[in-house]
């Protein structure tokens, strides 16, 4: 895009009469403001002088002022294509893409054979996110001018509109025209990853890396293939290679840290998760992994802080909330903060269904019993736990493959609960008698 804009400015300059010696001196020394001041002093309002000012304002990146001059010129010279093209380019610099597109519409009407106008219009449509229209314009231009860049832009348009197969066809065509095109190799792999076609993506990464084994982006994409295939051993090996090659990106740190986490290598996961979280504090999966790693490494105050931050950040699915609150409660328990532990176990209870983790009821009762010594609440939660155990035992007995060991284990738990409840009730009576 910048190259085309540069050529357009050069064309504009070359089509003008020679500058005065003063203007040439200012421009050769990059003194654009002095050139403008000189032109203002001459009181020359001719088209040539005004276009010289536009050129200087463009170099100074003062595009609003350049547009102001060009609009005045357009009123005097409504059919001047050079003025329209400069207006389109200036509006583009200000991200006013629709205005740029409108001017190139006019230019194409004035010169329908001009391929440069069509390509530039397509570029602005693409920048504006109008990918279907950009695709049509690129293909129209391609019929007249078969270039590598146009094939690539057509591929990107197909990719942006989720026409994956067509995108891959054109990216592969780019590679037939230029086998070294790095971006096309990356996009072919990314498309397969986005479609969850991890094996084809992995095979392509192997093929593309064969001639360039130290290519960091391709190694990173290969590692992602291993990661999504849950081959964490190879994911770790490939990502560690990226680190050795100098890649410190958030993608590498995140997936390396999480791969170590899933491989239960908490000490190895920790430094990469710290880096990934510092680089992107909004990533929930990194935050969860980092919180859990801290918990596993018995760094409970930090685990508590991170779990609480995680719960502040999002409203996840019920199953996730259950896990987050449970882990937070366990961290508080290990850190000897009993009341916050109880409160978070209670929150976790809200988000479990059926017989999922009914042991939380016992954990709450146990904390009330042994730490808080609130025996009334301890008995209440022991009884709730006992009731849920009986329900679960009946449920298990109705299954086709009855697990006798599980049923016997539940019976033992119920026996213990009955004894404990009786013990606490007697203890409460004794305390009340004093």
C-alpha positions in Angstrom: 0.0 0.0 0.0 2.8 2.4 1.0 4.7 1.7 -2.2 1.7 2.5 -4.3 1.1 5.7 -2.4 4.8 6.6 -2.9 4.6 6.0 -6.7 1.4 8.1 -6.9 3.2 11.0 -5.2 6.2 10.6 -7.5 3.9 10.6 -10.5 2.3 13.8 -9.2 5.7 15.5 -8.9 6.9 14.3 -12.2 3.8 15.7 -14.0 4.5 19.2 -12.6 6.7 21.8 -14.1 10.1 22.1 -12.5 10.1 23.7 -9.1 11.9 26.9 -8.5 15.5 26.5 -7.3 14.3 27.6 -3.8 11.7 24.8 -3.6 14.2 22.2 -4.9 16.7 23.3 -2.2 14.1 23.0 0.6 12.9 19.6 -0.6 16.4 18.2 -1.0 17.0 19.1 2.6 13.6 17.7 3.7 12.6 21.2 4.9 8.9 20.9 4.0 7.5 23.5 6.3 10.0 26.0 4.9 8.9 25.1 1.4 5.3 25.8 2.4 6.2 29.1 3.9 8.1 30.0 0.8 5.1 29.2 -1.4 2.8 31.2 0.8 5.1 34.2 0.5 4.9 34.1 -3.3 1.1 34.4 -3.2 1.0 31.9 -6.0 -2.4 30.2 -6.1 -1.9 28.3 -9.3 -2.7 24.6 -9.6 1.1 23.8 -9.7 1.9 25.8 -6.5 -1.1 24.4 -4.6 -0.1 20.8 -5.6 3.4 21.5 -4.4 1.9 22.5 -1.0 -0.1 19.2 -1.0 3.1 17.3 -1.5 4.7 19.0 1.4 1.7 18.6 3.7 1.7 14.9 2.8 5.3 14.5 3.8 4.5 16.4 7.1 1.6 14.0 7.6 -0.8 16.9 7.9 -3.4 15.3 5.8 -6.4 17.5 6.8 -4.6 20.5 5.5 -3.7 18.7 2.3 -7.4 17.7 1.9 -8.5 21.3 2.4 -6.3 22.5 -0.5 -7.3 19.5 -2.7 -11.0 20.2 -2.1 -10.6 23.8 -3.2 -8.7 22.6 -6.3 -11.4 20.1 -7.1 -14.0 22.9 -7.3 -11.8 24.5 -10.0 -10.8 21.3 -11.8 -13.6 18.8 -11.3 -12.3 16.4 -13.9 -8.7 16.4 -12.8 -7.8 12.7 -12.0 -4.6 13.6 -10.2 -6.5 15.7 -7.6 -9.1 12.9 -7.1 -6.4 10.3 -6.6 -4.6 12.5 -4.0 -7.9 13.1 -2.2 -8.4 9.3 -2.0 -5.0 8.7 -0.7 -5.2 11.4 1.9 -8.6 10.2 3.2 -7.1 6.7 3.4 -4.3 8.1 5.7 -7.0 9.4 8.0 -8.8 6.0 7.9 -11.8 7.6 6.1 -12.1 4.6 3.9 -15.5 5.2 2.4 -14.4 8.6 1.1 -11.3 7.0 -0.5 -13.5 4.3 -2.1 -15.9 6.9 -3.5 -13.0 8.8 -5.1 -11.7 5.6 -6.7 -15.2 4.9 -7.9 -15.1 8.2 -9.8 -11.6 7.5 -11.1 -12.6 4.1 -12.5 -15.6 5.7 -14.3 -13.2 8.2 -15.8 -10.6 5.5 -16.8 -12.1 2.0 -16.7 -9.0 0.5 -18.2 -6.8 1.6 -15.3 -5.9 -1.6 -13.3 -4.1 0.4 -10.6 -7.4 2.2 -9.7 -9.2 -1.1 -9.4 -6.5 -2.7 -7.2 -6.4 0.4 -5.0 -10.2 0.4 -4.6 -10.1 -3.3 -3.7 -7.4 -2.6 -1.1 -9.6 0.1 0.5 -12.6 -2.2 0.5 -10.5 -4.8 2.2 -9.3 -2.4 4.8 -13.0 -1.3 5.4 -13.9 -4.9 6.1 -16.0 -5.3 3.0 -14.4 -8.5 2.0 -17.0 -9.8 -0.5 -16.8 -6.5 -2.5 -13.0 -6.5 -2.2 -13.0 -10.1 -3.5 -15.1 -9.3 -6.5 -12.8 -6.3 -7.3 -9.6 -8.3 -6.9 -10.8 -11.0 -9.2 -11.9 -8.4 -11.8 -8.4 -6.9 -11.6 -6.8 -10.3 -11.7 -8.5 -11.0 -15.1 -6.5 -8.1 -16.4 -3.3 -8.3 -14.4 -2.2 -11.7 -13.2 0.1 -10.9 -10.2 1.2 -12.8 -7.1 -0.1 -10.0 -4.8 -3.6 -10.2 -6.3 -3.7 -14.0 -5.9 -2.7 -13.5 -2.3 -5.3 -10.9 -1.6 -8.0 -13.1 -3.2 -6.9 -15.8 -0.8 -7.2 -13.5 2.2 -10.7 -12.4 1.1 -11.8 -16.0 1.0 -10.2 -16.6 4.4 -12.0 -13.5 5.9 -15.3 -14.7 4.6 -14.7 -18.3 6.1 -14.5 -19.8 2.6 -11.7 -22.0 3.8 -11.4 -24.4 0.9 -11.2 -21.6 -1.7 -8.7 -19.7 0.5 -6.4 -22.8 0.6 -6.7 -23.2 -3.2 -5.4 -19.6 -3.7 -2.7 -19.8 -1.0 -1.5 -23.0 -2.6 -1.5 -21.1 -6.0 0.7 -18.4 -4.4 3.1 -21.1 -3.4 3.2 -22.5 -6.9 4.1 -19.0 -8.1 6.6 -18.4 -5.2 7.5 -21.4 -3.1 9.2 -19.2 -0.5 6.1 -17.2 0.4 6.1 -17.4 4.2 2.6 -15.9 4.8 0.8 -18.4 2.6 2.5 -21.3 4.4 1.3 -20.0 7.7 -2.2 -19.3 6.6 -2.6 -22.8 5.1 -1.7 -24.3 8.5 -3.9 -21.8 10.4 -6.9 -22.6 8.3 -6.7 -26.3 9.1 -6.2 -25.5 12.8 -9.3 -23.2 12.7 -11.3 -26.0 11.2 -9.9 -28.4 13.8 -8.1 -30.4 11.1 -5.1 -30.9 13.2 -3.5 -33.8 11.5 -3.5 -32.1 8.0 -2.2 -29.0 9.7 0.6 -31.0 11.3 1.6 -32.7 8.1 1.8 -29.3 6.3 3.9 -27.9 9.1 6.3 -30.8 8.7 6.5 -30.3 4.9 7.0 -26.5 5.2 9.7 -26.9 7.9 11.7 -29.4 5.9 13.6 -26.7 4.2 13.6 -24.2 7.0 13.8 -26.1 10.4 14.5 -22.9 12.5 11.5 -21.0 11.2 9.9 -19.6 14.4 6.3 -19.0 13.1 6.1 -22.4 11.5 7.5 -24.1 14.5 5.0 -22.3 16.7 2.1 -23.4 14.5 3.4 -27.0 14.6 3.5 -26.8 18.4 -0.1 -25.7 18.3 -1.0 -28.8 16.3 0.6 -31.0 18.9 -1.1 -29.0 21.7 -4.6 -29.4 20.2 -3.9 -33.1 19.6 -3.0 -33.3 23.3 0.5 -34.4 22.5 1.9 -32.1 25.2 5.4 -33.8 25.1 6.0 -32.8 21.5 4.3 -29.4 22.0 6.7 -28.7 24.9 9.7 -29.8 22.8 8.8 -27.7 19.8 7.9 -24.6 21.9 11.1 -24.9 23.9 12.9 -24.8 20.5 11.1 -21.6 19.7 12.3 -20.1 23.0 15.9 -21.2 22.2 15.5 -19.4 18.8 14.6 -16.2 20.6 10.8 -16.2 20.6 9.4 -14.6 23.8 5.9 -14.0 22.4 2.8 -14.4 24.5 1.7 -17.3 22.3 4.8 -19.3 23.0 4.8 -18.5 26.7 1.1 -19.3 27.1 1.0 -22.6 25.3 4.3 -23.7 26.8 3.1 -22.9 30.3 -0.2 -24.6 29.8 1.4 -27.6 28.2 3.6 -28.1 31.2 0.5 -27.5 33.4 -1.5 -30.3 31.6 1.6 -32.5 31.9 1.6 -32.0 35.7 5.0 -30.3 35.6 4.0 -27.3 37.8 7.6 -26.1 38.4 8.3 -25.9 34.7 4.9 -24.4 34.0 5.3 -21.6 36.5 7.9 -19.3 34.9 6.2 -19.4 31.5 2.7 -18.8 32.9 4.0 -15.8 34.8 5.5 -14.4 31.6 2.3 -15.1 29.7 0.1 -13.4 32.3 2.4 -10.4 32.5 2.0 -10.1 28.7 -1.8 -10.6 28.7 -3.7 -10.2 31.9 -7.0 -10.8 30.2 -6.3 -14.4 29.3 -8.6 -16.6 31.5 -7.0 -20.0 30.7 -3.5 -18.6 31.7 -4.9 -17.1 34.8 -6.6 -20.4 35.8 -3.5 -22.4 35.1 -1.3 -20.0 37.0 -3.7 -20.0 40.0 -3.8 -23.8 40.1 0.0 -24.1 39.7 0.4 -21.8 42.7 -2.0 -24.0 44.7 -0.2 -27.2 43.7 3.1 -25.6 44.7 1.6 -24.6 48.0 1.9 -20.9 47.4 -1.6 -20.5 48.8 -1.8 -16.6 49.3 -1.0 -16.1 45.6 -3.4 -18.9 44.6 -6.1 -17.2 46.6 -5.4 -13.8 44.9 -5.4 -15.3 41.4 -8.6 -17.4 41.9 -10.4 -14.3 43.2 -9.2 -12.3 40.2 -10.4 -15.1 38.0 -13.9 -15.0 39.5 -14.0 -11.2 39.1 -13.2 -11.4 35.4 -15.9 -13.6 34.0 -19.1 -15.4 34.3 -18.0 -18.9 33.2 -20.2 -22.0 32.9 -21.6 -23.5 36.1 -19.1 -26.4 36.0 -16.2 -24.0 35.8 -17.5 -21.9 38.6 -17.8 -25.0 40.8 -14.1 -25.8 40.1 -12.9 -22.2 40.7 -14.7 -21.8 44.0 -13.7 -25.3 45.2 -10.0 -24.6 44.4 -10.2 -21.2 46.1 -11.8 -22.8 49.2 -9.0 -25.5 49.3 -6.4 -22.8 49.0 -8.0 -20.9 52.0 -8.1 -24.1 54.0 -4.4 -24.8 53.4 -3.6 -21.2 54.3 -5.5 -21.7 57.6 -8.2 -19.1 56.7 -11.2 -21.2 57.7 -14.1 -18.8 57.4 -13.3 -17.7 53.8 -12.8 -21.4 53.0 -16.3 -22.3 54.2 -17.9 -19.4 52.3 -16.2 -20.5 49.1 -17.2 -24.2 49.6 -20.8 -23.0 50.0 -20.5 -21.0 46.7 -19.1 -24.1 45.0 -22.2 -26.0 46.2 -24.4 -23.7 44.2 -22.8 -24.8 41.0 -22.8 -28.6 41.2 -25.6 -30.8 39.9 -26.8 -34.4 40.6 -24.2 -36.2 42.7 -21.2 -34.2 41.5 -18.7 -33.7 44.4 -21.2 -34.1 47.3 -18.1 -34.4 49.4 -18.2 -30.6 49.6 -21.0 -31.0 52.2 -18.6 -33.1 54.4 -15.8 -30.6 54.0 -18.0 -27.8 55.2 -19.3 -29.8 58.1 -15.7 -30.9 59.0 -14.5 -27.3 59.1 -17.4 -26.2 61.3 -16.7 -29.2 63.5 -13.0 -29.2 64.0 -12.0 -25.6 63.4 -14.9 -23.2 64.0 -16.4 -25.5 66.7 -19.9 -24.5 65.7 -21.4 -27.9 66.4 -25.0 -26.9 65.4 -23.9 -26.0 61.9 -21.6 -29.0 61.8 -24.5 -31.3 62.6 -26.7 -29.6 60.0 -24.1 -30.2 57.2 -23.3 -33.7 58.3 -27.0 -34.5 58.1 -27.2 -32.9 54.6 -24.2 -35.0 53.5 -25.8 -38.2 55.0 -29.0 -37.6 53.1 -27.2 -37.0 49.8 -25.1 -40.2 50.4 -28.2 -42.3 50.9 -29.7 -40.9 47.7 -26.5 -41.6 45.8 -26.4 -45.2 47.3 -29.9 -45.9 46.0 -29.0 -44.5 42.6 -25.9 -46.7 42.4 -28.0 -49.8 43.4 -30.2 -49.2 40.3 -27.3 -49.2 37.8 -26.8 -52.2 35.5 -23.3 -52.8 36.7 -23.6 -52.4 40.4 -20.3 -51.4 42.0 -20.5 -53.2 45.4 -17.3 -51.7 46.7 -18.7 -48.1 46.2 -22.0 -49.1 47.9 -20.1 -50.7 50.8 -17.9 -47.5 51.1 -21.0 -45.3 51.3 -22.4 -47.6 54.1 -19.2 -47.1 56.1 -19.4 -43.3 55.6 -23.1 -43.3 56.8 -22.1 -45.3 59.9 -19.3 -42.9 60.7 -21.7 -39.9 60.2 -24.3 -41.4 62.6 -21.7 -41.9 65.2 -20.3 -38.4 64.8 -23.7 -36.7 64.8 -24.6 -38.5 68.1 -21.3 -37.5 69.6 -21.7 -33.9 68.7 -25.3 -33.8 69.9 -24.2 -35.1 73.3 -21.4 -32.6 73.4 -23.8 -29.8 72.7 -26.1 -31.0 75.5 -23.2 -31.1 77.9 -22.1 -27.6 76.9 -25.6 -26.2 77.3 -25.9 -27.8 80.8 -23.0 -25.7 82.1 
